[in-house]
Amino acid sequence: MKGAMEEGSNKCEWPKTRTTLMVELKKMGRIAAPMVATTVLQYLLQVVSVMMVGHLNQLSLSSVAIATSLTNVSGFSILSGMAGGLETLCGQAYGAQQFEKFGIYTYTAIISLTMVSAPISIIWTFMDKILILLGQDITISLEARTYALWLIPALFGSAILKPLTRFFQTQSLIFPMIISSFIVLCFHGVTCWTLVFKLGLGHVGAAISFSLGTWLNVIILFFFVKYSSACEKTRVPFSKKAFLGIKEFFGLAVPSAAMVCLKWWACELLVLLAGLFQDPKLETSVLSICLTISTLHFTISYGLGAATSTRVSNELGAGNSKAVRFSVCTATILAVAEALIITGILFGCRNVLGYAYTHDSEVVHYVAIMSPFICASIFTDSLQAVLSGVARGSGWQHVGAYVNLGAFYLVGVPIGVVLGFIAHFRAKGLWIGIVAGSIVQTIFLSIITALTNWKKQSMMARERIFDATSSDESVTDRNIG
């Protein structure tokens, strides 16, 4: 009798679970798919710049490639990482229906990122000296500095754009970002061609076009916030409260930036180390191709990570701890499925993959040898994108930062150096180090996620939002008194 009852209960539970799974998949898909499109469109801005400049001369191409790499590492990646703090604050505030707090957090982020942009822009003005110290050609260094200087307006534009994108993302309003990104890409293509070739500004024209495109994106999204009924609840006037939350924002933004940048910097470091091998041109080219493939895949995994962060933060803010657990499981299933598809395609095309980047048969053969390791890296990247999204949505970025620090600088880079230089595996050894670091990162983030008490996290999220609201109200009352 008891067995029959349990069997009947299981039959009732399965349709309910399946329905819940389909609902969650739809919610994830509505965020992830548009975020992938948005990320690809934004990524293509830099691709267009490099392609345009590449038709000028080798000096311009080299200087722009180096400047793009350094400005990403030292500027844009930091701002993007710091804006991840809003995925916790805005996401949880939206879930808790604290819409005024949601808007104030966005203002706080814009102020904070603008403050950070100032010292970064000063560093960029000395880029030529930094590059010369790193052993780069003087002419290339000077050209790279000029390009970086004209990107400074884009840096300050990004200080507004990054929080705005999180403003839309955390309330699942992705469509405006797709529209704005598409318009900006078309604008950049036409403007970049005009400035580079017709007006003869060369690589400086590409930088000016990129900066103009960034500000155009800001303006489009700003007008959508101001006039769209979809933002009616979260559209709040600027107030002094935005300055009161700077400390709280930095407490989440700094470790969030560390999560993004630590792996990025480790990859760039290993590419630089490839220049010390006996055939630096071959080794650096192969690692650059591997990194490019990994970055292209990031546009997909980032969308899934953003969807995970939004779902987790919204449900935590709403106090739905059971829904959070289900969202994490659903996102993990999607990540595994996506990783299997992408790695299957890449491995199947391993012998021709290199031809997408070069006609050099030696490089193509080397890329084919590297393909299994690229596939392993992509698989772990898919999982860690979801797990990092969980971290940002939950507010434990500081834990993720420590994990990334240990995974890549205590494990990944040392293993890469040993295998690359001592074991003479060259570029393959360096990339195996990245894979090892990614595996360690994924394992630890998985363990932390599995052991997380979501009910406690939900209580902490609501305390963060409502305690901050009460604190702001008391400050306002004192000022009035």
MOPE-V900777 format. One record per residue. N is the residue number from 1. PSI is psi in whole degrees, 0 to 359 (none if undefined). OMEGA is omega in degrees with one decimal (NA if undefined). D_CENTER is the distance of its C-alpha to the mean C-alpha in whole Angstrom. Layout:
BEGIN
[[N | PSI | OMEGA | D_CENTER] [N | PSI | OMEGA | D_CENTER]]
END
This chain:
BEGIN
[[1 | 314 | -179.5 | 54] [2 | 319 | 179.4 | 51] [3 | 321 | 179.5 | 50] [4 | 321 | 179.1 | 50] [5 | 318 | 179.8 | 49] [6 | 321 | 179.4 | 46] [7 | 319 | 178.1 | 45] [8 | 322 | 178.6 | 46] [9 | 318 | 179.5 | 43] [10 | 322 | 179.3 | 41] [11 | 327 | 178.3 | 42] [12 | 324 | -176.2 | 41] [13 | 322 | -173.8 | 37] [14 | 312 | 177.3 | 36] [15 | 323 | 179.5 | 36] [16 | 316 | 179.2 | 35] [17 | 318 | -179.8 | 32] [18 | 319 | 178.1 | 31] [19 | 316 | 179.1 | 31] [20 | 320 | 179.0 | 29] [21 | 316 | -179.7 | 26] [22 | 321 | 177.8 | 27] [23 | 316 | -179.7 | 26] [24 | 321 | 177.3 | 23] [25 | 320 | 178.4 | 22] [26 | 318 | 178.9 | 23] [27 | 316 | 177.7 | 21] [28 | 314 | -177.1 | 17] [29 | 323 | -179.8 | 18] [30 | 337 | 177.6 | 19] [31 | 313 | -172.7 | 15] [32 | 311 | -176.2 | 13] [33 | 311 | 176.8 | 15] [34 | 326 | 178.4 | 15] [35 | 324 | 175.4 | 11] [36 | 314 | 179.2 | 11] [37 | 317 | 179.7 | 14] [38 | 315 | -179.2 | 12] [39 | 319 | 178.8 | 9] [40 | 314 | -179.4 | 12] [41 | 319 | 179.6 | 14] [42 | 323 | 177.8 | 12] [43 | 326 | -177.8 | 11] [44 | 341 | 177.9 | 15] [45 | 312 | 179.8 | 15] [46 | 326 | 177.8 | 15] [47 | 317 | 178.8 | 17] [48 | 317 | 179.4 | 20] [49 | 313 | -179.0 | 20] [50 | 320 | 179.3 | 21] [51 | 316 | 179.5 | 23] [52 | 311 | -178.1 | 25] [53 | 329 | -179.4 | 25] [54 | 339 | 178.8 | 26] [55 | 3 | 177.8 | 29] [56 | 285 | 179.5 | 31] [57 | 169 | -175.9 | 31] [58 | 325 | -179.8 | 30] [59 | 313 | -179.6 | 30] [60 | 318 | -179.7 | 28] [61 | 315 | -179.1 | 25] [62 | 315 | -177.5 | 25] [63 | 319 | 180.0 | 25] [64 | 321 | 179.1 | 22] [65 | 315 | 179.8 | 20] [66 | 316 | -179.5 | 20] [67 | 320 | 178.5 | 19] [68 | 316 | 179.5 | 16] [69 | 313 | -177.2 | 15] [70 | 321 | 179.8 | 16] [71 | 327 | 175.1 | 15] [72 | 312 | -176.6 | 11] [73 | 318 | -172.6 | 12] [74 | 351 | -175.4 | 14] [75 | 287 | -172.2 | 13] [76 | 322 | 179.0 | 10] [77 | 325 | 178.9 | 8] [78 | 315 | 179.2 | 10] [79 | 317 | 179.1 | 10] [80 | 318 | 178.6 | 6] [81 | 316 | -179.7 | 7] [82 | 323 | 178.6 | 10] [83 | 342 | 176.1 | 10] [84 | 340 | 175.6 | 8] [85 | 331 | 178.4 | 12] [86 | 337 | 178.8 | 13] [87 | 333 | 173.4 | 12] [88 | 304 | -172.0 | 15] [89 | 306 | -178.6 | 17] [90 | 320 | -179.5 | 17] [91 | 314 | -179.3 | 16] [92 | 324 | 177.7 | 19] [93 | 321 | 179.1 | 21] [94 | 319 | 178.0 | 21] [95 | 326 | 179.4 | 22] [96 | 1 | -179.6 | 25] [97 | 32 | 173.8 | 26] [98 | 75 | -168.8 | 26] [99 | 327 | 177.1 | 25] [100 | 317 | 178.5 | 26] [101 | 323 | 177.9 | 24] [102 | 311 | 180.0 | 21] [103 | 320 | 180.0 | 22] [104 | 319 | 178.1 | 23] [105 | 322 | 179.9 | 20] [106 | 316 | 176.0 | 18] [107 | 318 | 179.8 | 21] [108 | 317 | -179.8 | 20] [109 | 319 | 179.5 | 16] [110 | 316 | 178.0 | 17] [111 | 315 | -176.5 | 20] [112 | 315 | -178.6 | 18] [113 | 328 | 175.4 | 16] [114 | 320 | 177.2 | 19] [115 | 319 | -179.0 | 21] [116 | 328 | -177.7 | 18] [117 | 330 | -177.7 | 18] [118 | 305 | 178.5 | 22] [119 | 329 | 177.8 | 22] [120 | 318 | 179.7 | 19] [121 | 327 | 177.1 | 21] [122 | 320 | 177.6 | 24] [123 | 320 | -179.0 | 22] [124 | 331 | 179.6 | 22] [125 | 341 | 177.7 | 25] [126 | 23 | -176.4 | 26] [127 | 324 | -179.4 | 24] [128 | 319 | 179.7 | 27] [129 | 322 | 178.5 | 29] [130 | 315 | -178.8 | 26] [131 | 321 | 178.1 | 26] [132 | 321 | 176.8 | 29] [133 | 331 | 178.8 | 29] [134 | 3 | 175.5 | 27] [135 | 13 | -179.9 | 30] [136 | 159 | 178.2 | 28] [137 | 141 | -175.8 | 31] [138 | 316 | -178.6 | 32] [139 | 315 | 178.5 | 32] [140 | 320 | -179.0 | 29] [141 | 317 | 179.8 | 28] [142 | 318 | 178.8 | 29] [143 | 321 | 178.9 | 28] [144 | 321 | 178.6 | 24] [145 | 316 | 179.1 | 25] [146 | 316 | 178.6 | 26] [147 | 316 | -178.9 | 23] [148 | 322 | -179.8 | 21] [149 | 320 | 179.9 | 24] [150 | 352 | 174.6 | 23] [151 | 352 | -179.5 | 20] [152 | 319 | 174.6 | 20] [153 | 324 | 177.7 | 21] [154 | 327 | 178.1 | 17] [155 | 312 | 179.5 | 16] [156 | 329 | 174.0 | 18] [157 | 322 | 178.6 | 17] [158 | 331 | 177.7 | 13] [159 | 336 | 175.3 | 15] [160 | 320 | -175.2 | 16] [161 | 318 | -177.5 | 14] [162 | 313 | 175.3 | 10] [163 | 325 | 179.3 | 13] [164 | 320 | 179.0 | 15] [165 | 322 | 176.0 | 12] [166 | 328 | 176.3 | 11] [167 | 315 | 179.5 | 15] [168 | 318 | -175.8 | 15] [169 | 314 | -173.2 | 13] [170 | 349 | 171.3 | 15] [171 | 20 | 174.5 | 18] [172 | 31 | 174.7 | 17] [173 | 81 | -173.9 | 18] [174 | 332 | -174.9 | 16] [175 | 318 | 177.9 | 19] [176 | 326 | -179.8 | 19] [177 | 325 | 176.6 | 15] [178 | 313 | -179.6 | 16] [179 | 311 | -177.9 | 20] [180 | 319 | -179.6 | 18] [181 | 322 | 178.6 | 16] [182 | 316 | 178.9 | 19] [183 | 316 | -178.6 | 21] [184 | 321 | 178.9 | 19] [185 | 316 | 176.9 | 19] [186 | 316 | 178.4 | 23] [187 | 315 | -177.8 | 23] [188 | 320 | 179.7 | 22] [189 | 313 | -178.9 | 23] [190 | 313 | -177.3 | 27] [191 | 318 | -179.5 | 26] [192 | 315 | 178.7 | 25] [193 | 318 | -179.6 | 28] [194 | 312 | -177.3 | 30] [195 | 320 | -175.9 | 29] [196 | 314 | -172.4 | 29] [197 | 311 | -175.4 | 32] [198 | 317 | 179.8 | 34] [199 | 355 | 174.3 | 34] [200 | 27 | -179.4 | 34] [201 | 351 | 176.9 | 31] [202 | 218 | -176.5 | 30] [203 | 336 | 176.0 | 26] [204 | 323 | 178.0 | 26] [205 | 322 | 178.3 | 27] [206 | 319 | 179.4 | 23] [207 | 318 | 178.9 | 22] [208 | 316 | 179.9 | 24] [209 | 318 | 179.1 | 23] [210 | 318 | 179.3 | 19] [211 | 317 | 178.2 | 20] [212 | 320 | 178.9 | 22] [213 | 321 | 178.6 | 19] [214 | 315 | -179.6 | 17] [215 | 328 | 175.0 | 20] [216 | 320 | 177.1 | 21] [217 | 317 | 178.0 | 18] [218 | 314 | -176.6 | 18] [219 | 317 | -179.1 | 22] [220 | 312 | -179.4 | 22] [221 | 324 | 178.4 | 19] [222 | 316 | 179.7 | 22] [223 | 327 | 177.0 | 25] [224 | 318 | 178.0 | 23] [225 | 318 | -173.4 | 23] [226 | 323 | -170.9 | 26] [227 | 349 | -177.6 | 28] [228 | 139 | 177.5 | 27] [229 | 339 | 179.2 | 28] [230 | 336 | -179.1 | 25] [231 | 15 | -174.8 | 24] [232 | 319 | -177.2 | 28] [233 | 321 | -173.9 | 27] [234 | 357 | 178.2 | 24] [235 | 105 | -177.8 | 25] [236 | 151 | 178.2 | 27] [237 | 153 | 178.7 | 29] [238 | 140 | 177.2 | 27] [239 | 169 | -179.7 | 29] [240 | 344 | 179.1 | 30] [241 | 334 | -178.7 | 28] [242 | 328 | -179.4 | 25] [243 | 335 | -177.7 | 26] [244 | 337 | -176.3 | 27] [245 | 7 | -176.4 | 23] [246 | 317 | -179.4 | 22] [247 | 316 | 179.0 | 23] [248 | 318 | -179.4 | 21] [249 | 314 | 180.0 | 18] [250 | 328 | 178.9 | 18] [251 | 331 | 176.6 | 19] [252 | 327 | -174.2 | 15] [253 | 319 | -177.6 | 13] [254 | 308 | 176.2 | 14] [255 | 330 | 176.9 | 14] [256 | 318 | 176.6 | 10] [257 | 322 | 178.8 | 9] [258 | 320 | 177.7 | 12] [259 | 318 | -177.9 | 10] [260 | 314 | -169.3 | 7] [261 | 328 | -174.1 | 9] [262 | 316 | 177.9 | 12] [263 | 318 | 179.9 | 11] [264 | 313 | -179.6 | 10] [265 | 323 | 178.7 | 13] [266 | 318 | 177.9 | 15] [267 | 315 | 179.3 | 15] [268 | 323 | 179.1 | 16] [269 | 317 | -178.9 | 19] [270 | 328 | 175.2 | 20] [271 | 320 | 176.4 | 20] [272 | 320 | 179.3 | 22] [273 | 332 | 179.3 | 24] [274 | 337 | 177.9 | 25] [275 | 352 | -179.6 | 27] [276 | 356 | 179.6 | 29] [277 | 171 | -176.8 | 31] [278 | 323 | 176.8 | 34] [279 | 77 | -172.2 | 32] [280 | 327 | -177.9 | 29] [281 | 314 | 179.9 | 29] [282 | 310 | -175.4 | 29] [283 | 317 | 179.9 | 27] [284 | 320 | 179.3 | 24] [285 | 314 | -178.5 | 24] [286 | 315 | 179.6 | 24] [287 | 324 | 178.4 | 21] [288 | 320 | 177.5 | 19] [289 | 316 | 177.8 | 19] [290 | 317 | -178.8 | 18] [291 | 323 | 178.0 | 15] [292 | 316 | 177.7 | 15] [293 | 316 | 179.4 | 15] [294 | 320 | 179.7 | 13] [295 | 320 | 177.4 | 10] [296 | 319 | 177.8 | 12] [297 | 330 | -179.9 | 12] [298 | 330 | 179.4 | 8] [299 | 332 | 178.0 | 8] [300 | 308 | -177.0 | 11] [301 | 328 | 178.4 | 9] [302 | 320 | 178.6 | 6] [303 | 319 | 178.3 | 9] [304 | 321 | 177.3 | 11] [305 | 321 | 178.6 | 9] [306 | 319 | 177.6 | 9] [307 | 318 | 178.7 | 12] [308 | 314 | 179.7 | 13] [309 | 316 | -179.0 | 12] [310 | 313 | -179.2 | 14] [311 | 316 | -178.6 | 17] [312 | 312 | -177.5 | 17] [313 | 318 | 179.0 | 17] [314 | 315 | -178.4 | 19] [315 | 325 | 176.0 | 22] [316 | 317 | 178.6 | 22] [317 | 328 | 179.0 | 23] [318 | 352 | 179.5 | 25] [319 | 19 | -178.0 | 27] [320 | 79 | -175.9 | 26] [321 | 325 | 178.8 | 26] [322 | 322 | 179.3 | 27] [323 | 327 | 178.6 | 25] [324 | 313 | -179.3 | 22] [325 | 320 | -179.6 | 23] [326 | 323 | 178.1 | 24] [327 | 318 | 179.4 | 20] [328 | 315 | 179.6 | 19] [329 | 317 | -180.0 | 21] [330 | 316 | 179.6 | 21] [331 | 322 | 178.8 | 17] [332 | 318 | 177.2 | 18] [333 | 315 | 178.5 | 21] [334 | 320 | -179.4 | 18] [335 | 316 | 179.4 | 16] [336 | 316 | -180.0 | 19] [337 | 314 | 179.1 | 21] [338 | 318 | -178.9 | 18] [339 | 318 | 179.4 | 18] [340 | 320 | 179.6 | 21] [341 | 310 | -176.9 | 21] [342 | 314 | -179.0 | 19] [343 | 325 | 177.2 | 21] [344 | 317 | 178.9 | 24] [345 | 313 | -178.6 | 24] [346 | 316 | -178.8 | 22] [347 | 323 | 178.0 | 25] [348 | 331 | -179.0 | 28] [349 | 16 | -171.4 | 27] [350 | 327 | -176.3 | 27] [351 | 345 | 179.1 | 30] [352 | 357 | -176.2 | 29] [353 | 318 | -177.3 | 25] [354 | 334 | -178.9 | 26] [355 | 343 | 176.6 | 28] [356 | 343 | -176.0 | 25] [357 | 336 | -176.1 | 24] [358 | 161 | 175.0 | 27] [359 | 2 | 179.4 | 31] [360 | 115 | -175.2 | 32] [361 | 327 | 180.0 | 33] [362 | 317 | 178.8 | 33] [363 | 318 | 179.8 | 29] [364 | 317 | 178.8 | 29] [365 | 320 | -179.8 | 31] [366 | 318 | 179.1 | 29] [367 | 322 | 177.6 | 25] [368 | 320 | 177.8 | 27] [369 | 325 | -178.6 | 28] [370 | 344 | -172.1 | 25] [371 | 314 | 178.7 | 24] [372 | 324 | 179.9 | 24] [373 | 326 | 175.0 | 22] [374 | 318 | 178.9 | 19] [375 | 318 | 178.6 | 20] [376 | 319 | 179.6 | 20] [377 | 318 | -179.3 | 16] [378 | 321 | 179.4 | 15] [379 | 313 | 179.2 | 17] [380 | 327 | 178.5 | 16] [381 | 321 | 179.7 | 12] [382 | 316 | -179.8 | 13] [383 | 315 | -177.3 | 14] [384 | 335 | 176.2 | 12] [385 | 317 | 177.2 | 9] [386 | 314 | -178.1 | 12] [387 | 323 | 175.7 | 13] [388 | 325 | 175.0 | 10] [389 | 322 | 175.4 | 10] [390 | 317 | -179.9 | 14] [391 | 315 | -179.7 | 13] [392 | 320 | 179.9 | 11] [393 | 330 | -177.4 | 14] [394 | 333 | -178.9 | 17] [395 | 16 | 176.2 | 16] [396 | 49 | 176.9 | 17] [397 | 327 | -178.3 | 14] [398 | 324 | 177.2 | 16] [399 | 316 | 177.8 | 18] [400 | 324 | 178.9 | 14] [401 | 316 | 177.8 | 14] [402 | 321 | 178.2 | 18] [403 | 313 | -180.0 | 17] [404 | 322 | 178.6 | 15] [405 | 313 | 179.8 | 17] [406 | 318 | -175.7 | 20] [407 | 319 | -173.1 | 18] [408 | 330 | -175.8 | 17] [409 | 343 | 173.7 | 20] [410 | 339 | -178.7 | 23] [411 | 298 | -172.1 | 22] [412 | 302 | -177.9 | 20] [413 | 313 | 177.7 | 21] [414 | 316 | 178.7 | 25] [415 | 318 | 178.6 | 25] [416 | 317 | 179.5 | 24] [417 | 316 | -179.6 | 26] [418 | 312 | -178.4 | 29] [419 | 325 | -177.9 | 29] [420 | 317 | -172.6 | 28] [421 | 319 | -176.8 | 31] [422 | 316 | 178.4 | 33] [423 | 354 | 175.9 | 33] [424 | 34 | 174.0 | 33] [425 | 353 | 177.5 | 30] [426 | 227 | -175.6 | 29] [427 | 325 | 178.8 | 25] [428 | 319 | 178.6 | 26] [429 | 319 | 179.0 | 26] [430 | 317 | -179.2 | 23] [431 | 327 | 175.1 | 21] [432 | 325 | 175.5 | 23] [433 | 318 | 177.0 | 21] [434 | 317 | 179.4 | 18] [435 | 317 | 179.4 | 19] [436 | 316 | 177.9 | 21] [437 | 320 | 179.2 | 18] [438 | 321 | 179.2 | 16] [439 | 315 | 178.7 | 19] [440 | 317 | 178.6 | 20] [441 | 313 | -178.4 | 16] [442 | 318 | -179.2 | 17] [443 | 312 | -177.4 | 20] [444 | 318 | 177.8 | 20] [445 | 325 | 177.6 | 17] [446 | 317 | 179.5 | 19] [447 | 315 | -179.6 | 22] [448 | 316 | 179.7 | 21] [449 | 317 | -178.6 | 20] [450 | 327 | -176.8 | 23] [451 | 358 | -177.0 | 25] [452 | 134 | 174.9 | 23] [453 | 99 | -172.6 | 26] [454 | 331 | 176.7 | 25] [455 | 319 | 177.9 | 28] [456 | 319 | 178.6 | 27] [457 | 322 | 178.9 | 24] [458 | 318 | 178.3 | 25] [459 | 319 | 179.0 | 28] [460 | 321 | 179.8 | 25] [461 | 314 | -178.8 | 23] [462 | 326 | 175.5 | 26] [463 | 320 | 179.7 | 28] [464 | 315 | -176.4 | 25] [465 | 310 | -173.5 | 25] [466 | 328 | 175.7 | 29] [467 | 320 | 178.6 | 30] [468 | 321 | 178.4 | 27] [469 | 316 | 179.1 | 29] [470 | 321 | 179.8 | 33] [471 | 316 | 179.3 | 32] [472 | 320 | -179.5 | 31] [473 | 323 | 180.0 | 34] [474 | 322 | 178.3 | 36] [475 | 318 | 179.6 | 35] [476 | 317 | -179.9 | 36] [477 | 321 | 179.4 | 39] [478 | 320 | -179.4 | 40] [479 | 322 | 179.0 | 40] [480 | 319 | 178.9 | 42] [481 | none | NA | 44]]
END
